Amino acid sequence: MNFNFADILRDTAQRHGERVALVDGDRRLTWDELDQAVDRTAQGFAAAGLVPGYRVMLLVANSIEFVTSYLGILRAGLVAVPLNTGLTKPEIAAVVQHSGARLAVAGADLADKIEGLRTVAPDELEGHAPLLPQLDPEMLAVLLYTSGTSGDPRAAMLTHRALAANVTNLSELGEDRMGPEDVVLGVLPMFHAFGLNAVLGWTVATGAALIIDQRFDTAHTLDLIAKYGVTRLPLAPPALHALLARPNLREALQSVKVVLTGASALDRALADRFEQASGLFVHQGYGLTEASPGVTATLGEAEPKPGSVGRALPNVELRIADEQGEDVEGDDPGEILIRGRNLFSGYWPDGADGPDLDGWYRTGDVGYLDSDGDLFLVDRLRELIIVSGFNVFPSEVEEVLVAAPGVREAAVIGVPSEETGEAVKAFVVPSPDATVEAAAVREYAGTRLARFKCPVEIEVVDHLPHSVTGKVAKGRLRADR
């Protein structure tokens, strides 16, 4: 049976056509108007000679234009490659080469970051009435770049089937599921899996109104919540910390029914303080790009457990395994394995390291299940650092740091941060007879790495601890910091 994820928008437009779909500043679109705009955009891609399967890079901040471009790409049978708007020119150039993108859609303030690829503005993409393709649901829909186990940025291959399965799972949550009467704050970046498919995708599926904002700002965000009567507030944990500084928080959030965090670990003490100040329970979810992204959530539970990230979403299987892949007994920790139709098809371009032959995917995260099936996260097998929900792989940062003048060796670890959940800390060893200043190294890194990847702290040291195999003993660095 043919299926395109953008068909979900068409169905919603038929059911809720005159209701408000998107609010972006002083602009509004109804579901009918959004569906028509997506049609024109898809036809524009077809008229430009792009055929199903071609990759289209999307470098656009949260906006109506992001939504119409993204859904237009999918409706045309193309593959969307949403990029973090904070990436540098070299980082974007690497994605262009790796993805084989044929076209970039970029906001006016971001277009100069793209070189060597035809680039158009979102408003240049209007066409007229070519026949749009019918698609196999297993066709690739999105390439989402993430840091894989190898240490190099990798692109998770998400099919139309996987995207649709995720919003179906969320829509079967029970009493806490989103509905057409909801008003959702869309401040999480849409180039991230959480914002793309757990916020935007779920909203499209339900017909709720999405209030779009480009960046979180406590005063402005609270103004939007009050102005539009926001009922659902999906945020990254650092935003909760920022909101705690605002007076009269309980009154400011009086329209909100659900607060949901994800994308990075939530400190329980922070959650407790927010709940006391706001009177709202902070729901948690666990997910990953490779799961489109939802795996578990406390939504739908009568009595969510503090510290838990909830139970497996409907239609998602979850188990805890040892190094041999055998189930762990009782509530002992082990690696989290997941299975479901929302899973990716491996990494671009050959589908490497995807689910096994039985459909199970090893997440690289460590946790345990209690007797009720609630998941508690313990640690990560991989050394990913998650800054404001974005993946930073230490080896990528280290490669840049050792190229800085006077630096012989570098090691990067994650450290706790109230503002971003985790932050990057670097240790650098000078070359013989060289003098290295932390400020100079930080400045060098800032020209080659996105801001969220840059170390917030750089410590110049005489040497780094090493294991007997020659690897940097990062456990000792963490213990000594």
Protein Blocks (a to p, Z undefined) as FASTA:
>chain_A
ZZdfklmmmmmmmmmmmpcfbdghjaccdfklmmmmmmmmmmmmmmnopaehiacddddd
ddfklmmmmmmmmmnopacddddfkbcfklmmmmmmmnopabdcddfklmmmpghiacdd
fklmccehiacddddfkbcfbdcddddfkopacdddddfklmmmmmmmmmmnojmpccfk
bccddfbcfkbmklmmmmmmmmmmnopacdddfbdcfklmmmmmmmnopabdcddfklmm
mmmmpghklmmmmmpmbdcdehiacdfklmmmmmmmnopacddddddfklopafbdcehi
abacehiabjadehiacddddfkopacehjbdcddddddjkbcebjafklpaiacfkopa
cehiacdddfkopacdfbdfblcdceehiacdfklmmmmmmmpghiabdcddddddfklo
pacdddddddehiacdfklmmmmmmmmccfklpcfbdcddfbdcddfkopacfklmmmmZ
Z
